Amino acid sequence: MSAGHTAVTTEPVVTCGGEDCGIRGVLDRIGDKWSVLVVVELAQGVRRFRQLQRAIPGISQRMLTLTVRRLERDGLITRTVHPMVPPQVDYELTAMGHSLTYLVKALADWSAEHQDAIARARERWDEANPGSGIH
């Protein structure tokens, strides 16, 4: 590159003028592991609460309840209660929730592609920094 020329980047630039520029709450929600797993499951179609719970290993009933409530509040899923005994509740992605699924899939694909390299990097770092307490 000659003098006076500036490199052009095609990478998106995200700037944030303050501590919370308005996207932190959204990123906190969609970056939460339980939210991602619920979105992934609902991308397959409508699910009942117990179906979601069985499909997401390790999630407690309370955590699933909080997660679906938060996703509903954010407009990413809908909750439909069918009046029967006992009540049947269905969850499904909204149009906005569906628009998130391609990003989640891209992140999952990236994770799968790089998991071995990340594991090797962690091993090297752990060997170079014994007793760091980071795991």
N, C-alpha and C positions, 0 to 999 in steps of 0.2 A: 504494500500500500504506500503511495507516495505522500509526501508531506502535505498537510492541508486537507487530506481526505479523512473522513470518519467512517469507521466500520458500520455497516448496516446490519441490524439484527432482525430476524424474523420471529424471535421469541416474544410472546406477549409480556407486557410490562404492567404490573399491578402496583399502583401507588396508593398509599394510605397516609393522609395528612395528619392523623391523630392516633391516639391509642386505640380507638374503636371507630373505624371509618364506615361502619354500617354493614360490613360483610362478615364480621367476626361471629355473630350469632348464627348466621346461615351456615358458615363453615363449621362451626362447632356442632351443629345438628347433623349435617350431611357427612361430617368426618367421624362421627361417633360410630364405633364398631357395630353396636346393636342396630342403629338406624340403617346402616349400609346393608346388614344382613336381612333386615325386614324388607327393605326395598328390593333386594335381590330375589327374595322369596315371592314377593307380591308381583314381581315382573312376570312370573309364571302364570299368574291369574288370581282370581278371588280366593281368599283363604279365611277359614274360621280361626278363632283365637287358638284353640288347641292344635290345629294344624300348623300354625306358625310356631307355637312353642315346641312341637315335636321336630320341626324342620330346622330349628336353630339350637344346636347343642350348647348347653351351658347357660342359657338364658333362664332366669327365674321368672315366675309368674308376675311378681311385682315389677321387675325390670321390663318385661314385655309390655305390661300395662302402661308404664310410664312412657316407653318408647312409642307405642302406637298413639297415645294421647298427644305427645309432642308432634309427631308427624301429621296427625290430623289437624292440630292447631296451626301448623305451618302450611296447611293446604296440600300436602303431598299424598295423603291417603284419605279415603272416606270410610266411615263406619256406618254400617246399616244394621239396625236391630229389627229382627223379624218377630212379630208378636205371636209367640207360641210358648208352650210350657215344656221344658225350660226355654227361655229366650235364646234364639240363635242370632249370633252376631257375625257379620261378614266384614272383611276388610279388603279394600282394593285401592290400587294407585289411581290418583286423579291424572288428568292430562299433564299437569306440571310434574307429578311424580314420575310418569312415564318418560318425560323429557330428561329426567335425571338418569335413567337406566343406562343410556349409552355411555355416560361419563363413568358410572360405576363399573360397567363392563370393561371400559378402557383401563381403569385403575386395576381391576382384577387381572386383566391380561398382562399389564405391565408388571404386576407383582409376580405372576407366574413366570414370566420371562426372566426376571432378575432375582428370583429367590435364592438360587444357588450362589450367585455372585455376592449377594448381600450376606449370606451365611459365611462365605469365605472371608469377606471384609470384617465381619464381626469377630471371627476367630482370630484373625491377625491383630485386630485392635485389642481384644481381650488378652492375648499373649503379650502384647507390648505394654498393657496397662493393668497388670494384676492388682486385685484388691480395689478396683475402682468403684465397685458396688453398682455398676451400670449393667443391666441385663434386660 
